[in-house]
Amino acid sequence: MCAKRLGRQTLLLDNAPGVSASASVAGGKEGEGPLKRSFDFISDDARFGEKSWERSESALLKKCLALACGKAQLAPEELDLIISGDLLNQCAGSAYALRETGAPYLGLYGACSTMSEALNLGSILIDAGAAQNVAVLTGSHFCSAERQFRFPLEYGALRTPTSQWTVTGAGALILSAGGPGPYVTRVTTGRIVDMGVKDASNMGAAMAPAACDTLLAHFRETGRAPEDYDAVITGDLGLTGSAILAELLAAEGVALGARHMDCGSVIYDAKRQGVRSGGSGCGCSASVLAGYVLENMRSGLWRRVLFAATGALMSPTTSQQGESIPGICHAAALETEV
Amino acid sequence: MCAKRLGRQTLLLDNAPGVSASASVAGGKEGEGPLKRSFDFISDDARFGEKSWERSESALLKKCLALACGKAQLAPEELDLIISGDLLNQCAGSAYALRETGAPYLGLYGACSTMSEALNLGSILIDAGAAQNVAVLTGSHFCSAERQFRFPLEYGALRTPTSQWTVTGAGALILSAGGPGPYVTRVTTGRIVDMGVKDASNMGAAMAPAACDTLLAHFRETGRAPEDYDAVITGDLGLTGSAILAELLAAEGVALGARHMDCGSVIYDAKRQGVRSGGSGCGCSASVLAGYVLENMRSGLWRRVLFAATGALMSPTTSQQGESIPGICHAAALETEV
């Protein structure tokens, strides 16, 4: 046996894989936000040179993987495995971005939790010796998401105060056996949690209970407390969802305090950039992890973080049919030393 | 290290997980086909008691998991992990079917290769000691697929000779550390292969090159030949895709001969049931594996089979945009003895 089970949901990875390289790509709006210095590439062309928004989304994923592979000095065809997924119907963003890589491929669907799901899975597979170098990546594009999930852009639909803005961006990590670090040391697989929220313009509220469930499981099964982490990073709960998460955790006697950072809450200056409750989309937590978070770890500012991206697993069809929104959240501990 | 890498794509699983239980569910048309005796449950209600086709799809997945768990004498909440995915936008069929299980969940998108992707991943995780009992399942529903991928049922659209009929059905396997068998001994992860086929009514042709690529990788990396298997089972190439696969393999000097069985070609009596080139959909290979294939292994008819489901990774949007169809195929060796 390889993986050490700390509990039903959490594994301790003894052969902790390292993040040997990472890259983030962002669109213009994200490039004007507070994290602008952390992106490797900011496109001044929202179309990324393509004719359709779906192709643009594939292009930004492709660009991001190329940058990460360049930093790791590995060609895509040298990777043992690529794990990806996205929000587009049938995860077409990833499939079309990666069809020419020639690398073994596992497609995931975890909505905006995809970066966490891919990171956890890639880390487990390396820990188990099933692969040496694995690329995990995901992204999203405001324009492809808007027309698929909400309204045609041309409508100029108004947004509710709880709504979030889909990030145009992507993040890619190259995970490698033996490092260099930061290392992935403990991973917690989430459960689907549906508390009955039906408002598709309030994803933060739908996902917060899943974040709470997974964070509690992580703390319980690892015997760690929030204080053991320099930062506890959720994916894209936004301002609304982050407040709800704090309330839910408080009811369980857990306080994250100032060490909580939500990628959706920090990627934009919500007031100045008019994004209401913050950012969302697979590319939100992916680009913030691949850029800002890992930068803070490499600089020594943070030595241990818990990264927990959240996803809302509904579809436009289920929303139209009056269904509530199931959420999910996976978590991974990243540490500079093992 | 746990997993033994036989090559870039293939792992040897020393702690080979066993298929401790399996269940298959089918709709009426499938229940009138040649494999009717192999399904655990055949519904005489295409709606599975639900008001929408999407809910019907979730209901059939739920039913299938319940049957498999019943046979394994495990409650869903006792599972360490559930791995699932489907063809519906945002894989909503699986998320809504499984949201009440309370079990850790990994969502996949592999189109009609989902059963293979889930089977391989679940097996690797058990081999690595990351889980003891894992449910892998997937399904599809003719009516939800038809309106999402093709035309509203009410149009009564004509079908081309190469078209396939989406199976209403599901299959679930409970994988358990230590068995009992049949066991999963070798798994091969596929690469995305796109040979430029653009006809969404000819998925068999789009997927056959991926099947060829993965089967060749499996034989090459394991040092095995087709003759080492009692049956080499592809997912849903249908009659057209199966003929193309035979040609592609022949060009590489490989002949499967009579040991090739394609789930899409055997689940219906194509002429009598008017399904043109055969069956397709995640539920096709899943229900045939969970029923007919495992039955033949348990009865001793087959001792060693290679199961390789194929998926077409396009979406209706990419087809409308004139894109070709990327295919993928993953393969697993199932053996009665290890």
Interface residues (C-beta under 8 A of the other chain):
Chain A: M1 C2 A3 K4 R5 R8 Q9 L11 N15 S52 E54 R55 D80 L81 G85 L87 L88 N89 Q90 C91 A92 A95 Y96 L98 R99 E100 T101 G102 A103 P104 Y105 L106 G107 L108 Y109 G110 A111 E117 L121 I124 L125 D127 A128 G129 A130 A131 T189 G190 R191 I192 V193 D194 L313 M314 S315 P316 T317 T318 Q321 E323 P326 I328
Chain B: M1 C2 A3 K4 R5 R8 Q9 L11 N15 S52 E54 R55 D80 L81 G85 L87 L88 N89 Q90 C91 A92 A95 Y96 L98 R99 E100 T101 G102 A103 P104 Y105 L106 G107 L108 Y109 G110 A111 E117 L121 I124 L125 D127 A128 G129 A130 A131 Q148 T189 G190 R191 I192 V193 D194 L313 M314 S315 P316 T317 T318 Q321 E323 P326 I328
